Amino acid sequence: MQTFVRCLYLLAILSGGQLAHAADTPQPWGSLRLLEREIPPGEKRKFSYQATRTFEGSFLDTAVFVARGRRAGPTLCLVAMIHGDERNGFEVAREVFSGTDAGSLAGTLIALPAANVHGFRTGSRYMPDRRDLNRSFPGSPTGSNSAVIASIIFGTLREQCTAVIDLHTGSFDRGNLPQVRVDLANERALDLARTFGAPVIIGGAGPKGSMRRELMEAGIPTIIYEAGLPLRFEPDEIAAGVRGVRNVMVGLGMTSGRATPPTPATRVFSRSSWARVPLGQGGVYYPARQAGEDVRKGDIVARIYDPFTDERYDVPSPLDGYIVGLAVPQVVFSGYALVHIARR
């Protein structure tokens, strides 16, 4: 295990092209050495975390995509599928990387398109030890399986990235309107969020142990792109994510061109809340409103039918706001989150 962890920690030891946030003086721009691979300026590489396959290391047998620009510049890092069932992010990272010309790129693009590769293969949200990777950061090399993986990923991102975009979808049969989540009090992160160009920005620091919050506390501006449902690939949500990442690359000076303005115009909300199944009113749920609609407090946003008694329960909005996420019709029980409503 010690040999395996030491091997993986090579990912966090990159030579050449150190970032401006990591040093006060500019460094020579040359090849990037990453996990015993060398990526010369103007070239792209795809490879596994591991140089050599082992039984112990198979749970982190995920891909690393790197495009090393011909010119000096920032390093943008994309992380997808921290939750292994949230597949849209994989395609966002893959398509952005595929469409990036390293010969005209300034800086470096690093993508981890399937951080939870076990979940990607099995359709599971969680890690092999049944933990949530996005509650395990910054991790520990002597902790649980999830903590070890989190430690390896976190160390690399903290050391190397100018900015990070964390790619997600809704969870547990809930779909999200394309949105960016960001700490509104951090100007650098908020600038990334506005540049991304999603129709909705929702404020919040994020839960303790999440990658975004821990990176922000380490000084790395980080945003989350949330769009769509889990366990599927959705072309519209993927395309919106690709546009957003490319907008950020333009904003960071990594690529030329102009950022694409959002349609509709971006709306910023300071917080959000869920309309949930009231106590004792479980049954068959159907939404009464759609994502992207404004609602007033007390408006009916969901209906639940008890299949045994045929009684109908109307679920009101708990506040004035804007619907940014919905559960799909399904069987639900007390406390289940149905409709996600953002407020200014």
C-alpha positions in Angstrom: 0.0 0.0 0.0 2.8 2.4 0.8 4.4 1.8 -2.6 1.0 2.4 -4.3 0.4 5.6 -2.5 3.9 6.9 -3.2 3.4 6.1 -6.8 0.1 8.0 -6.9 1.6 11.0 -5.2 3.8 11.5 -8.2 0.7 13.0 -9.7 1.1 15.9 -7.3 4.8 16.5 -8.3 4.8 18.4 -11.5 8.0 19.9 -12.8 8.3 23.0 -15.0 5.7 25.7 -15.7 4.8 26.5 -12.0 1.8 28.7 -11.7 1.8 32.3 -10.7 -0.2 31.7 -7.5 2.5 29.2 -6.4 5.5 31.5 -6.8 6.1 35.3 -6.9 8.4 35.2 -9.9 7.6 33.8 -13.4 9.0 30.3 -14.1 10.5 29.1 -17.4 7.8 27.6 -19.7 8.7 24.1 -20.8 7.5 20.6 -20.7 5.2 19.4 -17.9 6.1 16.2 -16.2 3.1 14.4 -14.7 3.1 10.9 -13.2 6.3 9.9 -15.1 4.9 11.3 -18.4 6.2 14.4 -20.1 4.0 16.7 -22.0 5.9 19.2 -24.2 4.6 22.6 -25.0 2.1 22.5 -27.8 1.1 18.8 -27.2 -1.7 16.8 -25.6 -1.6 13.5 -23.7 -4.1 11.0 -22.2 -2.9 8.5 -19.7 -3.9 6.6 -16.5 -3.1 7.7 -13.0 -0.9 4.6 -12.7 2.1 4.0 -14.9 1.9 0.3 -14.0 -1.3 -1.6 -13.4 -1.7 -3.3 -10.0 -4.5 -5.1 -8.2 -4.3 -2.6 -5.3 -4.4 0.4 -7.6 -7.3 -0.6 -9.9 -9.8 1.4 -7.9 -8.0 4.6 -9.2 -7.5 3.4 -12.7 -8.9 6.6 -14.1 -7.8 8.8 -17.0 -5.8 12.1 -16.9 -6.1 14.4 -19.9 -3.4 17.1 -20.2 -3.0 19.8 -22.9 0.2 21.8 -22.5 0.0 25.1 -24.3 2.8 26.4 -26.5 2.7 29.7 -24.5 2.8 30.4 -20.8 -0.4 30.9 -19.0 -2.7 29.7 -16.2 -3.7 26.1 -15.5 -7.4 25.4 -15.6 -8.4 22.0 -14.0 -11.7 20.2 -14.8 -12.9 17.5 -12.4 -15.9 15.4 -13.3 -17.7 12.4 -11.8 -16.7 12.9 -8.2 -20.1 11.2 -8.0 -19.9 8.2 -10.3 -23.5 8.4 -11.5 -23.2 12.0 -12.7 -22.3 11.3 -16.3 -22.8 14.7 -18.1 -19.6 16.0 -16.6 -17.6 13.3 -18.2 -18.7 14.4 -21.6 -18.2 18.1 -20.8 -14.6 17.4 -19.9 -13.9 15.1 -22.8 -15.4 17.4 -25.4 -13.6 20.5 -24.1 -10.3 18.6 -24.1 -11.0 17.1 -27.6 -11.7 20.6 -29.0 -8.6 22.2 -27.4 -5.7 23.0 -29.7 -2.6 22.8 -27.6 -0.6 24.6 -30.4 -2.6 27.8 -29.9 -3.3 27.4 -26.1 -1.8 29.7 -23.5 -1.3 27.7 -20.2 -2.4 24.2 -19.4 -5.7 22.3 -19.3 -5.8 19.4 -17.0 -8.9 17.2 -16.8 -9.9 14.3 -14.5 -13.0 13.2 -16.4 -13.9 10.4 -14.0 -12.5 11.0 -10.5 -14.7 8.2 -9.2 -14.0 5.6 -11.9 -15.5 2.8 -9.9 -18.8 4.7 -9.8 -18.6 5.4 -13.5 -18.3 1.8 -14.3 -21.0 0.6 -11.9 -23.4 3.5 -12.0 -22.8 4.1 -8.3 -22.7 7.6 -6.7 -20.3 6.4 -4.1 -16.8 5.0 -3.7 -15.9 1.3 -3.3 -16.0 1.8 0.5 -19.6 3.2 0.2 -18.5 6.8 1.1 -19.2 10.0 -0.6 -16.0 11.3 -2.2 -17.3 14.8 -2.2 -17.4 14.8 1.6 -13.9 13.4 2.0 -11.7 16.3 1.0 -8.9 17.3 1.7 -8.5 13.6 2.5 -5.7 11.7 4.2 -3.1 9.2 2.9 -3.7 7.1 6.0 -7.5 7.3 6.1 -10.3 5.4 4.4 -10.2 4.4 0.7 -12.2 7.6 -0.1 -9.9 9.7 2.0 -6.8 8.4 0.2 -8.2 9.2 -3.2 -9.4 12.6 -2.0 -5.9 13.3 -0.7 -4.2 12.5 -4.0 -6.6 14.5 -6.0 -6.7 17.5 -3.6 -2.9 17.7 -3.4 -2.6 17.9 -7.2 -5.2 20.5 -7.6 -4.0 22.7 -4.7 -0.4 22.6 -6.0 -1.1 23.1 -9.7 -4.4 24.8 -10.6 -5.1 28.5 -11.2 -8.8 27.7 -11.2 -11.0 24.6 -10.9 -14.4 23.7 -12.4 -16.2 20.9 -10.7 -18.7 19.2 -13.0 -21.9 17.7 -11.6 -25.6 16.8 -12.2 -28.6 16.4 -10.0 -28.7 13.3 -7.7 -31.1 10.6 -6.9 -33.5 11.1 -9.8 -33.4 14.9 -9.6 -32.6 17.1 -12.5 -30.9 20.5 -12.3 -31.4 23.5 -14.5 -28.0 24.4 -15.9 -26.4 26.5 -13.0 -23.2 27.5 -11.4 -22.7 27.4 -7.7 -20.1 29.7 -6.1 -19.1 31.5 -3.0 -20.5 35.0 -3.8 -18.1 36.6 -1.3 -15.0 35.5 -3.3 -14.5 37.9 -6.1 -12.1 35.6 -8.1 -14.6 32.7 -8.0 -17.6 35.0 -8.7 -15.7 36.3 -11.8 -15.3 32.7 -13.0 -19.0 32.0 -12.4 -20.1 35.1 -14.3 -17.7 34.3 -17.2 -19.0 30.8 -17.4 -22.3 32.2 -18.5 -24.9 29.8 -17.0 -28.4 31.2 -16.8 -28.4 30.7 -13.0 -25.7 31.4 -10.3 -26.5 30.2 -6.8 -24.4 31.4 -3.8 -23.0 29.3 -1.0 -19.7 28.0 0.3 -20.7 24.4 0.0 -20.6 21.7 2.6 -17.6 20.9 4.7 -15.5 18.2 3.1 -16.6 19.0 -0.5 -13.9 19.6 -3.0 -15.0 23.1 -3.9 -15.1 24.4 -0.3 -11.8 22.9 0.7 -10.1 24.2 -2.5 -11.5 27.7 -1.8 -10.2 27.6 1.7 -6.8 26.7 0.2 -7.0 29.8 -2.0 -7.9 28.2 -5.4 -11.0 29.8 -7.0 -13.5 27.0 -7.7 -16.9 26.8 -9.1 -19.4 24.0 -9.7 -21.4 23.5 -12.9 -24.6 21.5 -12.2 -26.9 20.4 -15.0 -29.3 17.6 -15.8 -30.0 14.2 -14.3 -27.8 11.4 -13.1 -27.1 8.1 -15.0 -27.5 9.5 -18.5 -25.9 11.7 -21.1 -27.9 14.8 -22.0 -26.8 16.7 -25.1 -28.2 20.1 -24.3 -26.8 20.1 -20.7 -23.4 18.9 -22.0 -23.3 21.5 -24.8 -24.1 24.3 -22.2 -21.2 23.0 -20.0 -18.8 22.9 -22.9 -19.7 26.5 -23.8 -19.2 27.6 -20.2 -15.8 26.0 -19.8 -14.7 27.5 -23.1 -16.0 30.9 -21.9 -13.8 30.5 -18.8 -10.8 29.7 -21.0 -11.4 32.9 -23.0 -11.7 34.8 -19.7 -8.5 33.5 -18.4 -6.6 34.4 -21.6 -6.0 30.8 -22.5 -7.7 30.9 -25.8 -8.7 33.7 -28.2 -12.3 34.8 -29.1 -15.2 36.2 -27.1 -17.2 34.5 -24.4 -20.8 33.5 -25.3 -23.4 35.4 -23.3 -26.0 33.2 -21.5 -29.5 32.8 -22.8 -31.5 33.8 -20.9 -29.4 36.4 -19.1 -27.7 35.2 -15.9 -29.8 35.5 -12.7 -27.9 35.5 -9.3 -29.4 34.0 -6.2 -28.0 34.2 -2.7 -29.4 30.9 -1.5 -31.9 28.1 -2.1 -34.3 25.8 -0.4 -36.2 22.6 -1.1 -39.9 21.9 -1.1 -40.1 18.5 0.6 -42.6 15.8 1.2 -44.6 16.8 4.3 -44.6 14.3 7.2 -47.0 11.4 6.5 -47.8 12.5 2.9 -45.7 10.0 0.9 -47.0 8.4 -2.2 -46.7 8.9 -6.0 -45.2 12.3 -6.8 -45.7 14.5 -9.8 -44.3 18.1 -10.3 -46.9 20.8 -10.7 -44.4 23.4 -12.1 -41.3 23.3 -14.4 -37.7 24.2 -13.9 -37.1 27.8 -14.9 -40.4 29.1 -13.5 -40.8 31.9 -11.0 -43.0 30.9 -8.0 -44.5 32.7 -5.0 -44.6 31.4 -1.5 -47.7 29.1 -1.2 -47.9 28.3 -4.9 -48.4 24.6 -5.5 -45.2 23.1 -6.9 -45.9 19.4 -6.5 -48.7 16.9 -6.0 -48.6 13.5 -4.2 -51.2 10.8 -4.5 -51.6 8.1 -1.9 -52.1 4.9 -4.0 -54.0 3.2 -1.1 -56.4 5.9 -0.2 -56.4 8.0 -3.4 -56.0 11.1 -1.3 -54.1 14.0 -3.0 -51.6 16.1 -1.1 -50.6 19.5 -2.6 -47.0 20.7 -1.7 -46.6 24.5 -1.6 -43.5 26.5 -2.3 -41.8 27.5 1.0 -40.7 30.9 -0.4 -40.8 33.3 -3.3 -38.2 32.2 -5.8 -37.1 30.5 -9.0 -37.2 26.8 -9.7 -33.7 25.5 -10.4 -34.2 21.7 -9.9 -36.9 19.1 -9.8 -37.3 15.4 -8.9 -38.7 13.2 -11.7 -42.0 11.6 -11.0 -41.5 8.7 -8.6 -42.5 7.1 -5.3 -41.5 9.4 -2.4 -41.6 9.4 1.4 -41.7 12.0 4.1 -38.8 14.5 3.9 -37.8 13.7 0.3 -36.6 16.8 -1.6 -38.9 17.5 -4.5 -38.5 21.0 -5.9 -35.3 23.2 -5.5 -36.1 26.9 -5.3 -33.5 29.6 -5.4 -34.1 33.0 -3.9 -32.5 36.4 -4.2 
